[in-house]
């Protein structure tokens, strides 16, 4: 595991990362590398959540090893299809509820996006992710902007929180992470099962932030993400989270 300090000031978390545009995203060597379990006993628990007001499609990929970047972009397209239905054929939403989580229903568009991102056996570069998504959106008469939440090699949770409140998701390119496979809440006890991946390249679409406070002081912070192979999950903001690059995606 890469050594990394995590600082919390109010709801601000800053984590060290290297923003390298030429790295390929998508070489997850072992999806379920390691499993750990944590039990938290508590007398009082408070949950604070900030996320987009509508659900996010839980698009997964046929090949989780290399297709995570186009899947993250495709999930963003599904999210914005609520406002701009020309982005995808068929219905993604009924009201604010997702009614179609299958990317197979939009396979022609998904294949087009993969080709525009220059998907290869080693994945997709961050630069090609942005270029491919931009071209796809512009072909449909829309535009997309990418606003970095990185500053001097760090990613700022505060900027992400503002983005979620403004109904804008964030794409993150990761070198390491873990996510919650199962969270059981019984009486005054939380049992959390994590899966951990280290030294990998992965991309996720982030759409919210959740904070658990136990007995006033013990805290657990998570991003709400579409993982690409487990659907929508919680991803801890901790020393395992290694962010190379991250951008707010805004389609208009």
CORZILIN-V863635 format. One record per backbone hydrogen bond with DSSP energy under -0.5 kcal/mol. NH is the residue of the N-H (numbers start at 1). CO is the residue of the C=O. If there is no record, write none. Layout:
# CORZILIN-V863635
nh=(NH/NH)
co=(CO/CO)
This chain:
# CORZILIN-V863635
nh=(7/9/12/13/14/15/17/19/20/21/23/25/26/28/29/33/33/34/36/38/40/41/42/46/48/50/52/55/61/64/66/67/71/72/73/74/75/76/77/78/79/80/81/82/83/84/87/88/94/97/99/100/103/105/106/107/110/111/112/113/114/115/116/117/118/119/120/123/124/126/126/127/129/130/131/132/133/134/135/136/137/138/139/140/140/141/142/145/147/147/148/149/151/154/155/156/157/157/160/161/162/163/164/165/166/167/168/170/171/172/173/174/174/175/176/177/179/180/181/181/182/184/185/186/186/189/190/191/192/192/193/194/194/195/196/197/200/202/204/205/206/206/207/208/209/210/211/212/213/214/215/215/217/217/218/220/222/223/224/225/225/226/227/227/233/233/235/237/238/241/242/242/243/244/244/245/247/248/249/250/250/252)
co=(14/12/9/11/7/155/153/17/18/19/20/124/201/65/27/30/31/196/194/192/190/39/188/213/211/209/207/96/228/62/63/63/67/68/69/70/71/72/73/74/75/76/77/79/80/80/84/85/97/94/92/92/101/102/103/104/106/107/108/109/110/111/112/113/115/114/123/120/25/21/23/21/125/126/127/128/129/130/131/132/133/134/135/136/137/138/137/250/145/248/146/246/154/151/15/149/13/155/156/157/158/159/160/161/162/164/163/206/247/204/245/172/202/242/242/197/195/234/179/193/193/191/183/184/189/186/40/184/38/190/182/36/192/179/34/177/175/174/172/226/170/204/224/224/50/222/48/220/46/218/44/213/214/215/214/212/210/235/208/223/233/205/225/231/225/231/223/221/236/238/176/240/241/173/242/173/171/147/169/145/248/143)
